[in-house]
Amino acid sequence: MLGIWVLCSLLSSCGFHLRGLGEFPTWLKPKVAIILEDEARDWESYLKPLLSAGDIQVTSDPKQAPFWLFIEQENLDQNIASVSSSSTPRQYQLRYTVTFRLENNQGKTLIPSRSVVVNRPLTINNERILGSRNESEKLKRAMKHDAAIQIIYCLNRYTPSGYK
């Protein structure tokens, strides 16, 4: 028992933290509006839980929020990474890109259009086509979640003038 206490003390004293999003900037509180452009209709479901974890309320009505997070565009590219001996694709490289910007409620751009990119390999098993399709959909959802985390990191790194 003493050994566990000593280990925990050492880990906390060296700055070790469990993986997470860290501190959210106080200037983004209490509320942000997520405005979905293009075909990015499901993005609120990815961002809302992450922002809510930082005590930031999410609304789809810009009139209710001091900050507006625009999801401008998303794109999924699929490139063949390897082929089998019969010339059928065996592995793809997926590249998911989402572009966003942050404005205040006066329309001033705080973070100009910025893109985050997530890359993942996808291996296709020709003997299990249905399973490969399900795997592909799960991978795409995971890539969107990773991109949402990257957007939160970008927001964490920014502090507008006049805010702390």
Buried (B, 14 or more C-beta within 10 A) or exposed (E): EEEEEEEEEEEEEEEEEEEEBEEBBEBBBEBBBBBBBBEBEEBBEBBBEBBEEBEBBBBEEBEEBBBBBBBBBBEEEEEEBEEEEEEEBBBBBBBBBBBBBBBEEEEEEBBEEBBBBBEBEBEBEEEEEEEBEEBBEEBBEEBBBBBBBBBBEBBBEBEBEEEE
